[in-house]
Amino acid sequence: MKRSIYKKQFAHLFSVFTLLFLVTNCAVIRPGQMGVLNRNLGDGIKTDKVYQDGFTWKWPWNEMIKYDIQLNSFQEKIRVLTVDQLHTELTFSVILKPRAEELPFLELEIGKDYYQRIIKPEFISVSRAVIASYKYEKLPAKSREIESIIFGELAKKIEGKHVELEGVTLDHIVFSPMVTRATDEKLATKQKVEQKDFEIEVAKKDAEIQRIKAKGQSDAQKIIDQGLTTKYLQYKSLEVQEKLTQSPNSTFYFVPTGKDGIPIIVDTNQRK
């Protein structure tokens, strides 16, 4: 009887120890993660293998260090100085992920806090240097250009750090209210000047059109004046006289005005 009880207790204890052994020797790597094995009682980080997601067996004294290999977005607010010596606050997003095949070396050289230790300081330094070459009022219009330059410079800085940079975005610009008002007033003044310049150009064009019209009328009058010679007028007068003499119902007097003048034609019917 006692022997049977001992067997049951032993079986129970064996099951518990077996379960504990299995639990402590099993590492669960979730989807989107990869693992690096640290052999605490051996040679340290295993550099020739990266562990995929799923169940992985290990000795209980070894440690499985898990890394998120999906894209991560880190947001940074940076106070910067523009080329015209004005302060502004910019909000950026830095998008990156660790290189999966280089995880053992990332763990050896930097660690899981690679963003805080390596990426962030370099990003702030590069961003301030780039923004310092732009005017305050040009920042919104040049945001895509700024993103591209910062991305290129930052990628150079972190080369060889076992991290893959995917993108840099300028999300928000905070302008000083005082500077914003001054900038708005400056732009408004500039627009007024441009409007005045436009009106002046229109007035010049209108004046030019009027001058062209006047010149055309003057030229036309000169042509007419040159064509209306005394001989031409006498000829036209004779044509009129000939037509009037052929009218049976009217009586006309032709009053000469001079040697080469044109006679005045008087209709006697209108005087009755």
C-alpha positions in Angstrom: 0.0 0.0 0.0 2.7 2.4 1.0 4.8 1.4 -1.9 1.9 2.3 -4.2 1.5 5.7 -2.6 5.3 6.3 -3.1 5.0 5.4 -6.7 2.2 7.8 -7.3 4.1 10.6 -5.5 7.2 9.9 -7.5 5.2 9.9 -10.7 3.7 13.2 -9.8 7.0 14.8 -8.9 8.5 13.4 -12.1 5.8 15.0 -14.1 6.2 18.3 -12.4 10.0 18.3 -12.9 9.6 17.2 -16.5 7.1 20.0 -17.2 9.5 22.5 -15.6 12.4 21.2 -17.6 10.4 21.5 -20.8 9.2 25.0 -20.0 12.6 26.3 -19.0 14.1 24.7 -22.1 11.6 26.2 -24.6 11.7 29.6 -26.1 8.7 31.0 -28.0 9.6 33.5 -30.7 6.5 35.2 -32.0 5.7 36.2 -35.6 7.6 39.4 -36.5 10.4 38.5 -34.2 13.7 36.7 -34.5 16.0 35.4 -31.8 19.7 35.5 -30.9 21.0 32.8 -28.5 23.2 33.9 -25.6 25.2 31.0 -24.1 25.7 32.3 -20.6 27.9 29.4 -19.5 29.6 29.0 -22.9 30.9 31.2 -25.7 28.3 34.0 -25.3 26.4 35.2 -28.4 26.0 32.6 -31.1 26.9 34.6 -34.2 26.4 31.9 -36.8 22.7 31.5 -36.4 19.5 33.6 -36.2 16.4 31.9 -34.8 13.1 32.1 -36.7 9.7 32.5 -35.1 8.2 29.4 -33.4 9.3 27.1 -30.6 13.0 26.7 -30.0 14.7 24.3 -27.5 17.6 25.5 -25.4 19.3 24.7 -22.2 17.8 26.5 -19.2 21.0 28.4 -18.5 21.0 29.9 -22.0 19.1 33.0 -22.9 17.1 33.7 -26.1 17.2 37.4 -26.9 14.2 38.4 -29.1 14.3 41.2 -31.6 11.3 42.9 -33.4 12.3 42.8 -37.1 9.2 44.6 -38.3 9.4 48.3 -39.3 9.5 50.6 -36.4 8.6 54.3 -36.4 10.3 56.6 -33.9 9.0 60.1 -33.5 11.3 63.0 -32.7 10.6 66.6 -31.8 13.6 68.8 -32.6 14.1 72.5 -32.0 16.2 73.9 -34.8 17.7 77.2 -36.0 17.1 78.2 -39.6 19.5 80.1 -41.9 17.8 83.4 -41.1 18.4 82.8 -37.3 14.8 81.9 -36.4 13.9 79.0 -34.1 11.2 76.5 -34.9 10.1 73.1 -33.7 9.9 70.2 -36.1 8.4 66.8 -35.6 10.0 63.9 -37.6 9.3 60.2 -37.9 12.3 57.9 -38.4 11.3 54.5 -39.9 13.7 51.6 -39.7 14.3 48.0 -38.7 17.3 45.9 -37.7 18.9 43.7 -40.4 17.7 40.2 -39.6 20.9 38.4 -40.8 23.0 40.8 -38.6 21.1 40.5 -35.3 23.9 38.6 -33.4 26.4 41.5 -34.3 23.8 44.1 -33.4 23.4 42.5 -30.0 27.1 42.2 -29.5 28.1 45.8 -30.6 25.0 47.9 -29.6 22.1 46.1 -28.1 18.3 46.3 -28.3 18.3 50.0 -27.5 20.1 50.7 -30.8 17.8 53.6 -31.6 18.5 55.6 -28.4 22.2 54.8 -28.5 23.0 55.2 -32.2 20.2 56.4 -34.4 18.7 59.2 -32.4 21.9 61.2 -31.7 22.9 61.0 -35.4 19.5 61.9 -36.6 19.3 65.1 -34.4 22.7 66.1 -35.6 22.0 65.6 -39.3 18.6 67.3 -39.0 19.9 70.5 -37.4 22.7 70.7 -40.0 20.3 70.4 -42.9 17.6 72.8 -41.5 20.3 75.4 -40.9 20.6 75.9 -44.6 16.9 76.8 -45.2 15.0 80.0 -44.6 12.2 79.9 -42.1 9.4 80.7 -44.5 10.6 78.0 -47.0 10.3 75.0 -44.7 6.8 73.9 -45.6 7.4 74.2 -49.4 10.8 72.4 -49.1 9.6 69.6 -46.7 10.0 66.8 -49.2 13.5 68.0 -50.2 14.5 68.2 -46.5 13.2 64.7 -45.9 15.3 63.4 -48.8 18.5 65.1 -47.8 18.2 64.0 -44.1 17.5 60.4 -45.2 20.6 60.3 -47.4 22.9 61.9 -44.8 21.5 59.7 -41.9 21.9 56.5 -44.0 25.6 57.4 -44.5 26.1 58.0 -40.7 24.6 54.7 -39.6 26.1 52.5 -42.3 27.6 49.4 -40.8 25.4 49.7 -37.6 23.3 46.6 -38.6 20.2 48.7 -39.0 18.2 49.4 -42.2 16.8 52.9 -42.6 13.5 52.9 -44.5 12.3 56.5 -44.4 12.3 59.9 -42.8 9.2 62.1 -42.8 8.6 65.7 -41.7 5.2 65.5 -39.9 4.7 68.9 -38.4 6.2 72.4 -38.2 5.5 74.7 -35.2 5.9 78.3 -36.1 6.3 81.1 -33.6 3.1 83.3 -33.6 5.1 86.5 -33.6 7.3 85.3 -36.6 4.2 84.0 -38.3 2.5 87.4 -38.1 5.6 89.1 -39.4 6.0 86.6 -42.2 2.3 87.0 -43.2 2.7 90.8 -43.2 5.8 90.5 -45.3 4.1 88.2 -47.8 1.0 90.5 -47.9 3.2 93.5 -48.7 5.0 91.5 -51.4 1.7 90.6 -52.9 0.6 94.2 -52.9 3.8 95.3 -54.6 3.4 92.5 -57.2 -0.3 93.6 -57.8 0.8 97.3 -58.3 3.5 96.1 -60.7 0.9 94.2 -62.6 -1.4 97.2 -62.8 1.4 99.3 -64.0 2.2 96.8 -66.8 -1.5 96.7 -67.7 -1.6 100.5 -67.9 1.5 100.6 -70.0 -0.1 98.1 -72.4 -3.3 100.1 -72.6 -1.4 103.3 -73.3 0.6 101.5 -76.0 -2.7 100.3 -77.6 -4.1 103.8 -77.6 -0.9 105.2 -79.2 -1.1 102.5 -81.9 -4.8 103.3 -82.5 -4.1 107.1 -82.7 -1.2 106.5 -85.1 -3.4 104.4 -87.3 -6.1 107.1 -87.4 -3.4 109.7 -88.1 -2.0 107.7 -90.9 -5.4 107.1 -92.4 -6.2 110.8 -92.3 -2.9 111.6 -94.0 -3.7 109.1 -96.8 -7.2 110.7 -97.2 -5.7 114.2 -97.2 -3.1 113.3 -99.8 -5.8 111.8 -102.0 -8.3 114.7 -101.9 -6.5 117.0 -104.4 -8.2 119.9 -106.2 -8.3 118.1 -109.5 -9.9 115.0 -107.8 -12.6 117.2 -106.1 -13.3 119.1 -109.4 -13.7 115.7 -111.2 -16.2 114.5 -108.5 -18.0 117.8 -108.7 -18.5 117.5 -112.5 -19.9 114.0 -111.9 -22.5 115.4 -109.5 -23.4 118.3 -111.8 -24.0 115.8 -114.7 -26.3 113.7 -112.6 -28.2 116.8 -111.4 -28.8 118.2 -114.9 -30.5 114.9 -115.8 -33.1 115.4 -113.1 -36.5 116.6 -114.6 -38.0 117.8 -111.3 -35.4 120.0 -109.8 -33.8 123.3 -110.6 -30.2 124.0 -109.5 -27.9 127.0 -109.7 -24.2 126.4 -109.9 -22.3 129.3 -108.3 -18.6 129.3 -109.1 -16.2 130.0 -106.3 -13.0 130.8 -108.0 -10.6 129.9 -110.7 -9.9 126.3 -109.5 -12.7 126.2 -107.0 -15.6 123.9 -106.7 -19.0 125.4 -107.5 -21.7 125.6 -104.8 -24.8 123.8 -105.9 -28.1 125.5 -104.8 -31.4 123.6 -105.0 -34.2 126.1 -105.7 -36.9 123.7 -104.8 -35.8 123.7 -101.2 -36.0 127.6 -101.1 -39.7 127.7 -102.1 
